[in-house]
Amino acid sequence: MAKLYFHYATMNAGKTTMLLQASYNYRERGMATMLFIAGHYRKDDSAGTISSRIGLEAEAELFRDGDDLFARIDDHQRHGSVHCVFVDEAQFLEDEQVWQLARVADRLNIPVMCYGLRTDFQGKLFSGSRALLAIADELREVRTICRCGRKATMVVRLGPDGKVAKQGAQVAIGKDVYVSLCRRHWEEEMGRVGAEDLVGFTGG
Ligand SMILES: [Zn+2]
């Protein structure tokens, strides 16, 4: 049976490069892949491009809230074959869309490879990641390292002033910079996390 995979990591760990490489490997063997990327923060409405920091890129379809991904993949499959589905920025998937992708694996027998961030800059799960962590068949961590050499699992956001943002929307559009850190250094930058902080935040 095909499986639903979730490759998760923090920022700048090379998830997108891995996605593009894996898709390329399928295509090199004459198999067809279907790529998706979140359209939530894009101005162009039609098509998307998945591009990695090291210069690889590929065309992708956009997904947005309310889209039925099962229907789109099923339709595509009827007009030509799909051997594997890849989803970048999978943290932005809705719960229902994660279930749709699970059905693609279970009922269409097409493997689905999702790549995304586990947590936001406040250390909270993204909704799509929460659903994927709950129901994906295979979880794979993509590793990167903190400035201290430990595994980086968290991310801080630096605002335009170069300072660490402690509050604000889950996703900032603009010139913010993200830095991946280990948990210890993340907590030192963000300040100690208490129970109130974990339930009190309502912004975004
Ligand atoms: Zn560190």
Residues whose N, C-alpha, C, O or C-beta is under 5 A from the ligand:
A	BS01	ZN	C146 R147 C148 R150 C182 H185
